[in-house]
């Protein structure tokens, strides 16, 4: 049970973090910040996609189904300014990749996990990749949380 002092400390910590949170939210809305992140984010995403042997359809699904012409611009290195949603998706994919590398010391197993049928209740026998493609941003968040929970 939290004491009054504990609640006060928590409230104070949240209040102290508010300016940084507001600044981060403002950064997310700033196209200049998103432009700076877009190229490196896409390059890293496509590197992970190559390691995972993703098809163009699977890549588009993880990116939130950008139009084919936009996707091919991304593939050619023309990132433009990615939306906050797309940057979030890429961040989640990169977090999933990192978590798998930390959880499974055998790189080939870590890289294959995304395509393995999974008996965990979250997946109900489908692959994590199919789950993410079918459930979009929420699916990516669920996978990331599951792996982070396993890492402890």
ZIRAMO-V404709 format. One record per residue. N is the residue number from 1. RES is the residue in one letter. PHI is phi in degrees with one decimal (* if undefined). PSI is psi in radians with two decimals (none if undefined). Layout:
n=<N:N>
res=<RES:RES>
phi=<PHI:PHI>
psi=<PSI:PSI>
This chain:
n=<1:2:3:4:5:6:7:8:9:10:11:12:13:14:15:16:17:18:19:20:21:22:23:24:25:26:27:28:29:30:31:32:33:34:35:36:37:38:39:40:41:42:43:44:45:46:47:48:49:50:51:52:53:54:55:56:57:58:59:60:61:62:63:64:65:66:67:68:69:70:71:72:73:74:75:76:77:78:79:80:81:82:83:84:85:86:87:88:89:90:91:92:93:94:95:96:97:98:99:100:101:102:103:104:105:106:107:108:109:110:111:112:113:114:115:116:117:118:119:120:121:122:123:124:125:126:127:128:129:130:131:132:133:134:135:136:137:138:139:140:141:142:143:144:145:146:147:148:149:150:151:152>
res=<X:X:X:X:X:X:X:X:X:X:X:X:X:X:X:X:X:X:X:X:X:X:X:X:X:X:X:X:X:X:X:X:X:X:X:X:X:X:X:X:X:X:X:X:X:X:X:X:X:X:X:X:X:X:X:X:X:X:X:X:X:X:X:X:X:X:X:X:X:X:X:X:X:X:X:X:X:X:X:X:X:X:X:X:X:X:X:X:X:X:X:X:X:X:X:X:X:X:X:X:X:X:X:X:X:X:X:X:X:X:X:X:X:X:X:X:X:X:X:X:X:X:X:X:X:X:X:X:X:X:X:X:X:X:X:X:X:X:X:X:X:X:X:X:X:X:X:X:X:X:X:X>
phi=<*:-82.4:-81.6:-59.2:-63.2:-62.5:-63.5:-62.8:-64.9:-63.7:-60.5:-64.2:-65.1:-64.2:-64.2:-67.6:-81.3:-57.1:-61.4:-65.3:-64.2:-63.8:-65.3:-64.1:-63.6:-65.6:-60.7:-61.0:-81.4:-79.2:-58.7:-64.8:-68.0:-64.2:-61.9:-62.2:-82.8:-61.3:-60.7:-60.5:-63.2:-66.3:-59.2:-67.8:-56.6:-68.4:-66.0:-64.5:-58.5:-66.2:-64.6:-82.4:58.3:-79.0:-80.1:-59.9:-64.8:-65.7:-61.7:-62.0:-61.4:-66.5:-84.0:92.8:58.4:-64.8:-55.0:-55.5:-64.5:-66.2:-58.8:-69.1:-64.0:-58.1:-62.4:-83.1:100.7:-93.8:-80.1:60.9:-115.5:-72.0:-71.9:-59.3:-59.3:-65.4:-63.0:-65.1:-59.1:-62.8:-58.6:-66.3:-61.0:-65.1:-64.9:-64.9:-57.8:-62.0:-60.3:-64.4:-64.5:-77.5:-73.3:-118.6:-66.8:-87.8:-55.2:-65.3:-69.8:-57.8:-74.4:-84.2:-53.2:-61.4:-104.2:-87.0:-56.1:-128.2:-83.7:-55.7:-55.1:-60.8:-96.1:51.4:91.9:-86.2:-76.5:-57.5:-63.5:-64.9:-60.5:-65.0:-64.0:-76.0:-110.2:60.1:-58.1:-61.3:-61.7:-62.8:-60.8:-62.7:-63.9:-59.9:-63.4:-59.1:-67.2:-63.1:-65.0:-68.2:-72.8:86.6>
psi=<2.34:2.38:2.98:-0.70:-0.70:-0.74:-0.72:-0.72:-0.73:-0.81:-0.74:-0.70:-0.73:-0.76:-0.68:-0.55:-0.26:-0.79:-0.70:-0.68:-0.76:-0.67:-0.73:-0.71:-0.69:-0.69:-0.72:-0.57:-0.27:1.98:-0.53:-0.68:-0.80:-0.64:-0.75:-0.64:-0.44:-0.89:-0.95:-0.65:-0.82:-0.73:-0.76:-0.72:-0.85:-0.48:-0.77:-0.75:-0.66:-0.76:-0.65:-0.05:0.79:2.51:2.92:-0.65:-0.75:-0.70:-0.80:-0.68:-0.81:-0.51:-0.04:0.47:0.98:2.69:2.64:-0.73:-0.70:-0.77:-0.76:-0.53:-0.76:-0.82:-0.55:-0.04:0.02:1.54:-0.50:-2.43:1.90:2.61:2.83:-0.69:-0.83:-0.73:-0.64:-0.77:-0.80:-0.75:-0.73:-0.74:-0.77:-0.66:-0.67:-0.79:-0.86:-0.78:-0.72:-0.70:-0.60:-0.64:-0.66:1.91:-0.35:1.86:-0.65:-0.63:-0.79:-0.72:-0.48:-0.34:-0.68:-0.41:0.02:2.32:2.46:2.24:-0.13:2.51:-0.54:-0.68:-0.42:0.71:-0.21:2.94:2.65:-0.60:-0.80:-0.69:-0.80:-0.74:-0.70:-0.49:0.02:-2.46:-0.73:-0.71:-0.75:-0.74:-0.75:-0.76:-0.78:-0.79:-0.73:-0.86:-0.70:-0.66:-0.66:-0.55:-0.49:none>
